[in-house]
């Protein structure tokens, strides 16, 4: 590392040194033997330091480094029995696992480098470990933070070892002689500014002194043979669903409470909601420095206010707010940022556009660089503690801590690269979305599912970019491609909202892109129970695709027409749609698609009681599915065939099929719900009532979570019948009436008939329908609920429900009990006339209460 010569670097060194010593410009001028005006000009950058002045500055920095043993704001200048290890001003909190792991590593390795971003607690962790486990070692602590001139490194080490110059003998030889006579343990703290020189010094000493051990703390790796790098992790934070005891036990929360108590002695953790502190620690990434700085605001602001203003508070000037630590998080990060060259700084800033985790190929695409440069850039930023690595069996993922990302985003705005890189980001994720449409139905469906699960935040950003820039083509392309993902993950209301936005922007276009989006909207509407809308969109898609000769696209629209009409009980219209799909698949020679079309025809035959024909068609479809070996497709075939076998009394065969299919359904809520419903039906036939009830409840939960209301009706009916058979009449009536109301609400005529038949079994009356069943079943009943019917807290509950949170997660985020959340939801459903979570989520998104998320 070369000596910085420009005025700006020298000015920064002067300001840092003066701040460390607590001197005025006039006092520093006297120490350097110059005038006050000269120091003032140097610090402002108006003039450059002369060679003589630079030498004087370096000597003064070396003297300060030797005389001080403080590290940041957490230690005093008092020396300890461990030869000047910094003495902490505050208690050490947590890190039991890290201390054990690092201690074992240091006992078997001669050179260990603790790496991590500024504020991760590297020095404090190393000092605590050495004071606990290496108290008998002859330790030498060498603080490097204030050394700016590489030439002073050897002198500083010599001073710490109390080695004196010997005439005619190089200083490094005197150091080696001293260390050889009394083997030492060296702690070189804060090596990032002098990484090359520290690497050279460590190699020299370790190569000639076999008993020597060296521990280094640094924001960058040294990169020399024998170096063992150990990344200091953030403090453990409690999860969103953690209970009060788990929150209290987390290291991050314990640190916050300890520092808040230092700031305000009468502070008690019981004075605030534990989930609020947990959320604050998560938002701070468990970064010790950030937590300590934020805790200093306790007593001035409430926890909620601190949570809302955390970014501003972390960047506040200590002198402006009465703090005395002299540190801002931005200042700490700036030190690391200054170690990068301009192009590296620019690339780091551009990486801040990612919303979640990303891969090497994502970096290459968004930064617009070649593969080799992307790999080299990533390695440098990982080694410099800017990026966090999550290692995977096939590909590693990279991400930024939120606190670091905030800093990098500010740098991006300064460069002016923001608009261009955000556009590249949106285009890249659009290409991923387009690839997923076929990928999720192909042999690597599981891989695509994992890819999109990670990509969710970035796909969301790409959709928002298209919306904000009124780029209807890009928005249609992304949303029309993601329909299968939204279907698999149960994000139906989210997908419908995005498609509606971009279709509105597109107007009455009749090109292929618009047709794809209209067809995707039809699929999601059908699965969401909005059958009339599904039919309208499917018919429009057929009208667009037909003249364009897009037969493959037409098959999907025809399938939606068949499915929506089947759910409405319009058997002949359903048959026409499914037969069109079969014919088109045959014309295309698409056997994979043909198996899907045959499967749908079988379900229609099952609805009308042609069980033999249904079984024949399902066996034919499953045989084709097995040819291609796609697990999700095979699983669906097994689920449907097992349903027929249960009805025909072939229970053992049905059980074998269910066992085979369940293992394939992981990650697909709709399929899981189908299998659990079938398992419940099988157990009920065998009169295993407790087992049946458990399966039916799981099926309802899976279908509810997946946003597939028509799939939850059948297990509701099954559970109601189980309650009836076990003498729980009130529970049976409650469950069956729920099923009846939901079937009536979404207009599912076949399921409505089943629910009413089951109610008649329980009540003994042929007409057991409550008022809801009087609604016409051709379309969902019209409602015009008003957002004004909600209180602010109810709106918060509804917003989180629409984002896919469970009741327990909602309770954690809003600092409520789960029982209170349930009461809020019951009131919301009643006041707005909503049947359940699916309708509530749709209502929240359509009325602007919730933002759509992926």
C-alpha positions in Angstrom: 0.0 0.0 0.0 1.6 3.3 -1.1 1.7 6.4 1.1 -1.2 8.8 0.3 0.1 12.0 -1.1 -2.9 14.1 -2.2 -4.2 16.9 -0.1 -7.5 15.2 0.7 -5.8 12.1 2.2 -3.5 14.2 4.3 -6.3 16.4 5.4 -8.3 13.4 6.5 -5.3 12.1 8.5 -4.8 15.5 10.2 -8.5 15.7 11.2 -8.4 12.1 12.4 -5.2 12.6 14.4 -6.5 15.9 15.9 -9.8 14.3 16.9 -8.0 11.3 18.5 -5.8 13.6 20.6 -8.6 16.0 21.4 -6.6 19.0 20.2 -7.6 22.2 18.5 -6.0 23.2 15.2 -3.8 25.7 17.2 -2.6 22.9 19.6 -1.9 20.6 16.7 0.1 23.3 14.9 2.4 23.6 17.9 2.9 19.9 18.0 3.9 19.9 14.3 6.0 23.1 14.6 3.8 25.1 12.1 1.4 28.0 12.3 -2.3 27.7 13.1 -3.1 29.1 9.6 -1.0 26.4 8.0 -2.9 23.6 9.7 -6.2 25.3 8.8 -5.1 25.3 5.1 -4.0 21.7 5.2 -7.2 20.4 6.8 -9.4 22.4 4.3 -7.3 21.0 1.5 -6.3 24.4 0.1 -2.6 23.5 0.3 -0.7 20.3 0.4 1.7 19.1 3.1 5.4 19.3 2.2 7.5 16.2 2.4 9.0 17.4 5.7 5.4 18.0 7.1 4.3 14.5 6.0 7.3 13.0 7.8 6.4 14.9 11.0 2.8 13.8 10.7 3.8 10.1 10.3 6.1 10.4 13.4 3.4 11.9 15.5 0.9 9.2 14.3 3.4 6.5 15.3 3.9 8.1 18.8 0.2 8.2 19.3 -0.3 4.6 18.3 2.4 3.5 20.7 1.1 5.5 23.6 -2.5 4.7 23.3 -4.1 1.3 23.7 -7.7 2.4 23.1 -9.9 0.8 20.5 -12.9 2.9 19.4 -15.0 4.0 22.2 -15.1 0.7 24.1 -11.7 0.8 25.9 -9.7 3.0 28.2 -6.0 3.8 28.1 -5.4 1.8 31.2 -3.1 -1.2 30.6 -4.0 -4.7 31.6 -1.9 -7.6 32.9 -2.0 -9.0 29.4 0.6 -6.5 28.2 -1.5 -3.6 27.2 -4.7 -5.3 25.9 -7.3 -2.6 25.9 -9.5 -2.6 29.0 -13.1 -2.5 28.2 -15.3 0.3 29.5 -18.4 -1.8 29.2 -19.4 -5.4 29.8 -18.9 -8.1 27.1 -22.3 -9.6 26.0 -23.0 -13.0 24.4 -20.9 -14.6 21.8 -20.5 -17.9 23.6 -20.6 -20.0 20.4 -18.2 -17.7 18.7 -15.7 -17.7 21.6 -15.7 -21.5 21.7 -15.2 -21.8 17.9 -12.6 -19.2 17.6 -10.7 -20.5 20.7 -10.4 -23.9 19.2 -9.3 -22.4 15.9 -6.6 -20.3 17.5 -5.1 -23.3 19.4 -4.4 -25.2 16.2 -3.5 -22.3 13.8 -0.5 -20.0 13.9 -2.0 -17.2 11.8 -5.7 -16.4 12.3 -7.4 -13.3 10.7 -10.7 -12.1 12.1 -12.4 -10.4 9.2 -15.7 -8.5 9.1 -17.1 -5.0 8.3 -16.4 -2.1 10.5 -18.5 -2.3 13.7 -18.7 -6.1 13.7 -16.9 -6.3 17.0 -13.6 -7.9 15.8 -11.3 -6.3 18.3 -13.7 -6.7 21.2 -14.2 -10.4 20.4 -10.4 -11.1 20.0 -9.6 -9.2 23.3 -12.3 -11.1 25.2 -11.0 -14.4 24.0 -7.4 -13.7 24.8 -8.3 -12.4 28.3 -10.3 -15.5 29.0 -8.4 -18.4 27.3 -4.9 -17.1 26.8 -4.3 -15.2 30.1 -0.9 -17.0 30.6 0.4 -16.1 27.1 3.1 -13.5 26.7 0.9 -11.3 24.6 1.7 -8.1 22.6 -1.2 -5.9 21.4 -0.3 -3.7 18.4 -3.1 -1.2 17.5 -2.7 -0.2 13.8 -5.8 2.0 13.3 -3.9 5.3 13.7 -0.8 4.3 11.7 -1.1 5.9 8.3 2.5 5.6 7.1 3.5 2.0 6.2 7.1 2.8 7.2 6.1 3.1 10.9 4.7 -0.5 11.2 8.0 -2.1 12.2 8.8 0.8 14.6 5.5 0.5 16.3 5.9 -3.3 16.8 9.4 -2.7 18.2 8.0 -0.1 20.6 5.4 -2.5 21.9 8.1 -5.2 22.4 10.3 -2.6 24.1 13.0 -3.4 21.5 15.8 -0.7 21.1 17.8 0.1 18.0 21.1 -1.6 17.8 23.8 0.0 15.8 24.4 -1.9 12.6 21.5 -4.3 13.1 18.2 -4.0 11.2 15.3 -3.4 13.5 13.4 -6.5 12.1 16.3 -8.7 13.2 16.2 -7.2 16.7 12.4 -8.0 16.8 13.0 -11.6 15.7 15.7 -12.0 18.4 13.4 -10.7 21.1 10.5 -13.0 19.9 12.8 -16.0 19.7 14.0 -15.6 23.2 10.5 -15.3 24.6 7.8 -16.7 22.2 4.9 -14.3 22.0 1.3 -14.1 20.9 0.9 -11.0 18.7 -2.5 -9.3 18.2 -2.3 -7.0 15.2 -5.4 -4.9 15.4 -7.0 -3.0 12.5 -4.7 -4.2 9.7 -6.9 -3.1 6.7 -5.0 0.1 5.9 -1.6 -1.6 6.0 -2.7 -5.0 4.7 0.3 -5.5 2.4 2.8 -4.5 5.0 1.1 -6.6 7.7 1.1 -9.6 5.4 4.8 -9.1 4.7 5.7 -8.7 8.4 3.6 -11.7 9.4 5.2 -13.9 6.7 8.6 -12.8 7.8 8.1 -13.5 11.5 6.1 -16.8 11.1 8.6 -18.2 8.6 11.5 -17.8 11.1 9.8 -18.2 14.5 8.1 -21.6 14.8 6.7 -20.8 18.3 5.1 -17.5 17.3 1.3 -17.1 16.9 -0.3 -14.1 15.3 -3.9 -13.0 15.5 -5.0 -10.2 13.1 -8.2 -8.2 13.0 -8.9 -6.7 9.6 -11.7 -5.7 7.2 -9.7 -7.4 4.4 -7.9 -10.7 4.2 -4.1 -10.7 4.1 -4.0 -13.4 1.4 -0.8 -15.2 2.5 0.0 -18.9 2.9 -1.0 -20.3 6.3 -3.6 -17.6 6.9 -6.9 -18.9 8.4 -9.7 -16.4 7.9 -12.6 -16.4 10.3 -15.5 -14.1 9.6 -16.9 -12.5 12.6 -20.7 -12.9 12.3 -23.3 -10.4 13.3 -24.9 -11.0 16.7 -27.6 -13.6 16.8 -31.0 -11.9 16.3 -34.4 -13.4 17.2 -36.6 -14.5 14.4 -40.0 -12.8 13.6 -41.8 -15.7 15.3 -39.7 -15.9 18.4 -41.4 -15.8 21.7 -40.4 -13.5 24.6 -38.0 -16.0 26.2 -36.1 -16.6 22.9 -36.0 -12.8 22.3 -34.5 -12.2 25.7 -31.9 -14.9 25.1 -30.6 -13.5 21.9 -27.1 -11.8 21.9 -28.3 -8.8 19.9 -31.2 -8.0 22.3 -28.9 -8.6 25.3 -26.4 -6.1 24.0 -29.1 -3.5 23.3 -30.5 -3.9 26.8 -27.0 -3.7 28.4 -26.1 -0.5 26.5 -29.5 1.1 27.0 -29.1 0.4 30.7 -25.6 2.1 30.6 -27.2 5.1 28.9 -30.3 5.2 31.2 -29.7 3.3 34.5 -33.4 2.9 35.3 -34.1 1.4 31.8 -35.7 -2.1 32.1 -36.4 -4.4 29.2 -39.8 -5.0 30.7 -40.7 -1.4 30.0 -40.9 -2.0 26.2 -42.4 -4.7 24.0 -39.8 -7.4 23.4 -40.8 -7.8 19.8 -40.0 -4.1 19.2 -36.5 -4.5 20.4 -36.1 -7.7 18.4 -37.3 -6.0 15.3 -34.9 -3.1 15.9 -32.0 -5.5 16.2 -33.0 -7.3 13.0 -33.1 -4.0 11.1 -29.6 -3.2 12.4 -28.4 -6.6 11.1 -27.2 -7.6 14.6 -24.2 -5.3 13.9 -22.7 -4.5 17.4 -21.6 -0.9 16.7 -25.0 -0.1 15.2 -26.8 -1.5 18.2 -24.6 0.3 20.6 -25.0 3.6 18.8 -28.8 3.2 18.6 -29.0 2.2 22.3 -27.6 5.7 23.1 -31.0 7.2 22.1 -32.9 5.4 24.8 -34.3 8.0 27.1 -34.7 10.5 24.3 -36.9 8.5 21.9 -39.2 5.6 22.3 -38.3 2.2 20.8 -40.8 2.7 18.1 -39.4 6.2 17.2 -35.9 4.8 17.2 -37.0 2.0 14.9 -38.6 4.5 12.5 -35.6 6.9 12.5 -32.8 4.4 12.8 -31.0 5.4 9.5 -31.0 9.1 10.4 -29.9 8.4 14.0 -27.0 6.2 12.9 -25.7 9.0 10.7 -26.1 11.8 13.2 -23.1 13.9 14.1 -22.2 12.9 17.7 -21.3 16.6 18.5 -24.8 17.6 17.4 -26.6 15.2 19.7 -24.5 15.3 22.8 -22.8 11.9 22.3 -19.1 11.6 23.0 -18.1 8.4 21.2 -16.9 10.4 18.2 -18.2 7.7 15.9 -20.8 7.5 13.2 -21.6 4.3 11.4 -21.1 6.1 8.1 -17.6 7.2 9.2 -16.7 3.6 10.1 -17.9 2.4 6.8 -16.2 5.2 5.0 -12.8 4.0 6.2 -13.4 0.6 4.4 -14.8 2.4 1.4 -11.7 4.5 1.0 -9.6 1.4 0.8 -11.2 0.5 -2.5 -10.1 2.1 -5.8 -12.6 4.2 -7.7 -13.8 1.4 -10.0 -14.2 -0.9 -7.1 -16.2 1.8 -5.2 -18.4 2.3 -8.2 -19.2 -1.5 -8.5 -19.9 -1.7 -4.8 -22.3 1.1 -5.1 -24.1 -0.5 -8.1 -24.6 -3.7 -6.1 -26.8 -1.8 -3.7 -29.7 -2.0 -6.3 -30.2 -5.7 -5.4 -33.2 -6.3 -3.2 -32.2 -9.6 -1.8 -29.5 -12.3 -2.4 -27.8 -12.6 -5.8 -25.5 -14.9 -7.7 -22.3 -14.3 -9.7 -24.3 -14.3 -13.0 -26.6 -11.7 -11.6 -23.6 -9.5 -10.7 -22.3 -9.9 -14.2 -25.6 -8.9 -15.8 -26.5 -6.0 -13.6 -23.0 -4.5 -13.5 -22.5 -5.1 -17.3 -19.1 -6.8 -16.9 -17.6 -10.1 -18.1 -17.7 -13.3 -16.1 -14.0 -13.1 -15.0 -14.4 -9.5 -13.8 -17.6 -10.4 -12.0 -15.8 -13.2 -10.1 -12.8 -11.0 -9.3 -15.0 -8.2 -8.1 -17.1 -10.5 -5.9 -14.0 -12.1 -4.3 -12.5 -8.7 -3.5 -15.8 -7.4 -2.0 -16.2 -10.6 0.0 -12.6 -10.4 1.2 -13.2 -6.7 2.1 -16.2 -7.6 4.2 -18.7 -5.8 2.0 -20.6 -8.9 0.9 -22.0 -11.7 3.0 -21.7 -15.2 1.5 -24.3 -17.9 1.9 -22.8 -21.1 0.7 -24.9 -23.6 -1.2 -24.4 -27.1 -2.7 -24.4 -25.8 -6.3 -24.0 -22.0 -6.2 -23.2 -19.5 -3.5 -25.4 -16.5 -2.8 -24.2 -13.0 -1.9 -25.9 -10.2 -0.1 -25.3 -7.0 1.8 -26.2 -6.2 5.4 -28.9 -3.6 5.4 -26.8 -1.1 7.2 -24.0 -1.5 4.6 -26.5 -1.4 1.8 -27.8 1.9 3.0 -24.3 3.3 2.9 -23.7 1.9 -0.6 -27.0 3.3 -1.9 -25.9 6.8 -0.8 -22.7 6.3 -2.8 -24.6 5.2 -5.8 -26.6 8.4 -5.8 -23.4 10.4 -5.7 -22.0 8.5 -8.8 -25.0 9.2 -11.0 -25.1 5.6 -12.1 -28.4 4.9 -10.4 -30.9 5.2 -13.3 -28.8 3.1 -15.7 -28.0 0.3 -13.3 -31.6 0.1 -12.1 -32.8 -0.3 -15.6 -30.2 -3.1 -16.2 -31.4 -4.7 -13.0 -35.1 -4.6 -14.2 -34.2 -6.0 -17.6 -32.1 -8.8 -16.1 -34.8 -10.0 -13.7 -37.3 -9.8 -16.6 -35.2 -12.3 -18.4 -35.2 -14.6 -15.3 -39.0 -14.3 -15.1 -39.5 -15.2 -18.8 -37.3 -18.2 -18.4 -39.3 -19.4 -15.4 -42.5 -19.8 -17.3 -41.3 -22.9 -19.0 -38.7 -23.7 -16.4 -41.3 -24.4 -13.7 -43.1 -26.9 -15.9 -39.9 -28.6 -17.1 -37.5 -31.2 -15.7 -35.6 -28.6 -13.6 -38.8 -27.2 -11.9 -37.3 -27.7 -8.5 -34.2 -25.6 -9.4 -36.3 -22.9 -10.9 -38.5 -22.8 -7.8 -35.4 -22.3 -5.6 -34.1 -19.6 -8.0 -37.4 -17.7 -7.8 -37.7 -18.1 -4.1 -34.4 -16.2 -3.7 -35.2 -13.8 -6.5 -38.5 -12.6 -5.0 -37.3 -9.2 -3.7 -35.6 -8.4 -7.0 -38.5 -9.4 -9.1 -40.6 -7.1 -7.0 -38.2 -4.3 -7.7 -38.3 -5.0 -11.4 -42.1 -4.9 -11.5 -42.0 -1.6 -9.5 -39.5 -0.2 -11.9 -41.7 -1.0 -14.9 -44.7 0.5 -13.2 -42.9 3.7 -12.1 -41.5 4.2 -15.7 -44.8 3.2 -17.4 -43.0 0.5 -19.3 -46.1 -1.6 -20.1 -44.1 -4.0 -22.3 -41.6 -4.9 -19.6 -44.3 -5.1 -17.0 -46.5 -7.3 -19.1 -43.6 -9.6 -20.0 -42.6 -10.1 -16.3 -46.1 -10.5 -14.9 -47.3 -12.7 -17.8 -44.3 -15.0 -17.2 -44.6 -15.3 -13.4 -48.2 -16.7 -13.4 -47.0 -20.2 -12.8 -44.8 -19.1 -9.9 -47.6 -17.1 -8.3 -49.8 -20.2 -8.8 -47.3 -22.6 -7.2 -46.6 -20.3 -4.3 -50.2 -19.3 -3.7 -49.7 -15.6 -4.4 -52.8 -15.4 -6.6 -54.1 -12.0 -5.4 -50.6 -10.5 -5.8 -50.2 -11.8 -9.4 -53.7 -10.6 -10.3 -53.0 -7.1 -9.1 -49.8 -6.8 -11.1 -51.4 -8.1 -14.2 -54.3 -5.7 -13.8 -51.9 -2.8 -13.5 -50.0 -3.5 -16.7 -53.1 -4.6 -18.7 -54.7 -1.2 -17.8 -51.5 0.5 -19.1 -51.6 -1.5 -22.3 -55.2 -0.7 -23.1 -56.9 -2.9 -25.8 -53.8 -4.2 -27.4 -54.3 -7.6 -29.2 -50.7 -8.7 -29.7 -49.1 -11.8 -28.3 -47.7 -10.1 -25.2 -51.1 -8.7 -24.2 -52.7 -12.1 -24.9 -50.1 -13.8 -22.6 -51.0 -11.4 -19.8 -54.7 -11.8 -20.3 -54.4 -15.6 -20.3 -52.2 -15.5 -17.1 -54.9 -13.3 -15.5 -57.5 -15.9 -16.4 -55.5 -18.7 -14.8 -55.0 -16.8 -11.5 -58.7 -15.7 -11.5 -59.9 -19.3 -11.9 -57.7 -20.6 -9.1 -58.7 -17.6 -6.9 -62.4 -18.5 -7.2 -63.3 -15.6 -9.5 -64.7 -17.8 -12.3 -66.7 -15.2 -14.2 -63.6 -13.1 -14.6 -61.5 -16.1 -15.6 -64.0 -17.0 -18.4 -64.0 -13.4 -19.7 -60.2 -13.3 -19.8 -59.8 -16.8 -21.3 -62.3 -16.0 -24.1 -60.4 -12.7 -24.8 -57.1 -14.7 -24.9 -58.6 -17.2 -27.3 -59.7 -14.3 -29.5 -56.2 -12.9 -29.5 -54.2 -16.1 -30.0 -56.5 -17.6 -32.7 -55.8 -15.1 -35.5 -52.1 -15.2 -34.6 -52.0 -19.0 -35.0 -50.6 -19.5 -31.5 -52.0 -23.0 -30.8 -49.7 -23.6 -27.8 -51.0 -20.5 -26.1 -54.5 -21.4 -27.0 -54.3 -24.7 -25.1 -53.8 -22.8 -21.8 -56.8 -20.5 -22.5 -59.0 -23.4 -23.5 -58.0 -25.3 -20.3 -58.9 -22.2 -18.2 -62.3 -22.1 -19.9 -62.9 -25.7 -19.1 -61.8 -25.4 -15.5 -63.8 -22.3 -14.7 -66.9 -23.7 -16.2 -66.3 -27.0 -14.3 -66.1 -25.1 -11.0 -69.4 -23.3 -11.9 -71.1 -26.6 -12.6 -71.4 -25.8 -16.4 -70.6 -29.4 -17.5 -71.1 -29.0 -21.2 -69.2 -25.7 -21.5 -66.4 -27.3 -19.4 -66.3 -30.3 -21.7 -66.0 -28.1 -24.8 -63.0 -26.3 -23.3 -61.2 -29.5 -22.3 -61.9 -31.1 -25.6 -60.4 -28.1 -27.4 -57.3 -28.4 -25.2 -57.0 -32.1 -26.1 -57.4 -31.5 -29.8 -54.8 -28.7 -29.8 -52.3 -30.8 -27.9 -52.7 -33.6 -30.3 -52.2 -31.3 -33.3 -49.1 -30.0 -31.8 -47.8 -33.5 -31.0 -47.3 -32.4 -27.4 -47.6 -35.5 -25.3 -46.6 -33.8 -22.1 -49.4 -31.2 -22.5 -51.7 -34.0 -23.6 -51.4 -35.7 -20.3 -52.6 -32.5 -18.6 -55.6 -32.2 -20.9 -56.5 -35.9 -20.4 -56.2 -35.4 -16.6 -58.7 -32.5 -16.8 -61.2 -34.5 -18.8 -60.9 -37.2 -16.2 -61.8 -34.8 -13.4 -64.9 -33.7 -15.3 -66.0 -37.4 -15.7 -65.5 -37.9 -12.0 -67.7 -34.9 -11.3 -70.6 -36.4 -13.2 -70.2 -39.8 -11.7 -68.4 -41.7 -14.5 -65.9 -43.2 -12.2 -64.8 -46.0 -14.5 -64.1 -43.6 -17.4 -62.3 -41.2 -15.0 -60.0 -43.9 -13.8 -59.2 -45.0 -17.3 -58.3 -41.5 -18.3 -56.2 -40.8 -15.1 -54.2 -44.0 -15.6 -53.5 -43.0 -19.2 -52.4 -39.5 -18.2 -50.2 -40.8 -15.4 -48.5 -43.2 -17.8 -47.6 -40.3 -20.0 -46.4 -38.2 -17.1 -44.1 -41.0 -15.9 -42.5 -41.0 -19.4 -41.2 -37.5 -18.8 -40.3 -38.0 -15.2 -41.4 -34.5 -13.9 -42.1 -35.0 -10.2 -44.7 -32.3 -9.7 -46.7 -33.5 -12.7 -46.5 -37.1 -11.6 -47.5 -36.1 -8.1 -50.7 -34.4 -9.4 -51.5 -37.5 -11.4 -51.0 -39.7 -8.3 -53.2 -37.5 -6.2 -56.1 -37.6 -8.7 -55.9 -41.3 -9.3 -55.7 -42.0 -5.5 -58.9 -40.1 -5.1 -60.7 -42.4 -7.6 -59.2 -45.5 -5.9 -60.5 -44.3 -2.5 -64.0 -43.9 -3.9 -63.8 -47.5 -5.4 -62.7 -49.0 -2.1 -59.1 -49.9 -3.3 -57.6 -48.4 -0.2 -54.3 -50.2 0.0 -53.5 -49.2 -3.6 -54.6 -45.7 -3.0 -52.3 -45.5 0.1 -49.3 -46.6 -1.9 -50.0 -43.9 -4.5 -50.4 -41.3 -1.8 -47.1 -42.3 -0.1 -45.3 -42.0 -3.4 -46.8 -38.6 -4.3 -46.4 -36.9 -0.9 -42.7 -37.0 -1.2 -42.9 -35.2 -4.5 -45.2 -32.4 -3.4 -42.8 -30.5 -1.1 -42.9 -26.8 -1.8 -46.2 -26.7 -3.6 -49.0 -25.7 -1.1 -51.8 -26.7 -3.5 -50.5 -30.2 -4.1 -49.8 -30.6 -0.4 -53.4 -29.6 0.4 -54.7 -32.1 -2.2 -52.7 -35.0 -0.8 -53.6 -34.2 2.8 -57.3 -34.1 1.8 -57.0 -37.5 0.1 -55.2 -38.9 3.1 -58.0 -37.6 5.3 -60.6 -39.2 3.1 -58.8 -42.5 3.2 -58.5 -42.4 7.0 -62.2 -41.5 7.3 -63.2 -44.5 5.1 -61.2 -46.7 7.5 -62.9 -44.9 10.5 -59.6 -43.6 11.8 -61.3 -40.4 12.9 -58.4 -38.6 14.7 -56.0 -39.3 11.8 -58.6 -38.1 9.3 -59.3 -34.9 11.3 -55.6 -34.1 11.4 -55.2 -34.5 7.6 -58.3 -32.5 6.8 -57.1 -29.6 9.1 -53.6 -29.7 7.4 -55.3 -29.7 3.9 -57.4 -26.6 4.8 -54.4 -24.8 6.1 -52.3 -25.6 3.0 -55.1 -24.6 0.6 -55.8 -21.4 2.6 -52.1 -20.5 2.6 -51.9 -21.2 -1.2 -54.9 -19.0 -2.0 -56.9 -21.8 -3.6 -60.4 -21.5 -2.0 -62.1 -24.2 -4.0 -59.5 -26.7 -2.8 -60.2 -26.0 0.8 -64.0 -26.7 0.5 -63.7 -30.5 0.2 -61.5 -31.0 3.3 -63.8 -28.6 5.2 -66.7 -30.9 4.3 -64.6 -33.9 5.2 -63.7 -32.4 8.6 -67.4 -31.6 9.2 -68.4 -35.2 8.6 -65.6 -36.4 10.9 -67.0 -34.1 13.7 -70.4 -35.5 13.0 -69.3 -39.1 13.3 -67.5 -38.4 16.5 -70.5 -36.7 18.1 -69.3 -33.1 17.9 -72.4 -31.7 16.4 -71.7 -28.0 16.9 -68.2 -28.3 15.5 -69.6 -30.2 12.5 -72.3 -27.6 11.8 -69.7 -24.8 12.1 -67.3 -26.5 9.6 -69.9 -27.4 7.1 -71.5 -24.0 7.1 -68.0 -22.5 6.5 -67.7 -24.8 3.5 -71.2 -23.9 2.3 -70.6 -20.1 2.6 -67.3 -20.3 0.8 -68.7 -22.4 -2.0 -71.6 -20.0 -2.4 -69.3 -17.0 -2.3 -67.0 -18.2 -5.1 -69.8 -19.7 -7.1 -68.6 -23.3 -7.0 -71.8 -25.2 -7.7 -70.6 -28.8 -7.3 -68.9 -28.1 -4.0 -71.9 -26.1 -2.8 -74.1 -29.2 -3.4 -71.7 -31.4 -1.5 -71.7 -29.0 1.5 -75.5 -28.8 1.6 -75.8 -32.6 1.4 -73.4 -33.0 4.3 -75.4 -30.4 6.3 -78.5 -32.3 5.6 -76.8 -35.5 7.0 -76.1 -33.6 10.3 -79.4 -31.8 10.7 -81.7 -34.3 9.2 -83.2 -31.5 7.1 -82.9 -31.4 3.3 -82.7 -27.6 3.3 -80.0 -26.7 5.8 -78.6 -23.7 3.9 -78.1 -20.4 5.7 -78.7 -17.1 4.1 -75.4 -17.1 2.2 -76.4 -20.0 0.0 -79.2 -17.9 -1.5 -76.7 -16.1 -3.6 -76.5 -17.0 -7.2 -73.8 -19.5 -8.0 -73.0 -18.2 -11.5 -70.7 -15.5 -10.1 -69.5 -14.3 -6.7 -72.0 -12.0 -5.0 -71.2 -8.3 -5.5 -69.8 -6.4 -2.6 -68.7 -2.8 -2.1 -66.8 -2.8 1.2 -65.2 0.4 2.1 -61.6 0.8 3.5 -63.1 3.4 5.8 -64.7 0.6 7.8 -61.3 -0.2 9.2 -59.4 1.2 12.2 -55.7 2.0 11.8 -54.8 -1.1 13.7 -57.2 -3.3 11.6 -55.6 -1.9 8.5 -52.2 -2.9 9.7 -53.4 -6.4 10.4 -55.0 -6.6 7.0 -51.9 -5.3 5.3 -49.7 -8.0 6.9 -52.3 -10.7 6.1 -52.2 -9.7 2.5 -48.4 -10.0 2.6 -48.8 -13.6 3.5 -48.1 -13.4 7.2 -49.6 -16.0 9.6 -51.5 -14.8 12.7 -48.4 -15.5 14.8 -46.2 -13.5 12.5 -48.7 -10.6 12.5 -48.8 -10.7 16.3 -45.0 -10.5 16.4 -44.7 -7.6 14.0 -47.4 -5.5 15.6 -46.5 -6.5 19.2 -49.9 -8.1 19.8 -51.0 -11.4 21.1 -52.2 -14.0 18.6 -55.6 -14.0 20.3 -55.9 -10.2 19.7 -55.0 -10.7 16.0 -57.7 -13.3 15.7 -60.3 -10.9 17.2 -59.2 -8.2 14.8 -59.6 -10.5 11.9 -63.0 -11.7 13.0 -64.1 -8.0 13.2 -62.6 -7.3 9.7 -64.4 -10.2 8.1 -67.7 -9.2 9.7 -67.5 -5.5 9.0 -66.4 -5.9 5.4 -68.4 -9.0 4.6 -65.4 -11.1 3.8 -65.5 -14.9 3.9 -61.9 -15.5 5.0 -58.2 -14.8 4.4 -58.2 -15.2 0.6 -60.9 -12.6 0.2 -59.3 -10.4 2.8 -56.0 -10.4 1.0 -57.7 -9.6 -2.3 -59.6 -6.8 -0.7 -56.5 -5.3 0.8 -54.6 -5.2 -2.5 -57.5 -4.0 -4.6 -58.2 -1.2 -2.2 -54.7 0.0 -1.8 -54.3 -1.1 1.8 -51.5 -3.5 1.0 -48.7 -3.3 -1.6 -48.4 -6.4 -3.7 -45.3 -8.4 -2.8 -43.7 -11.5 -4.3 
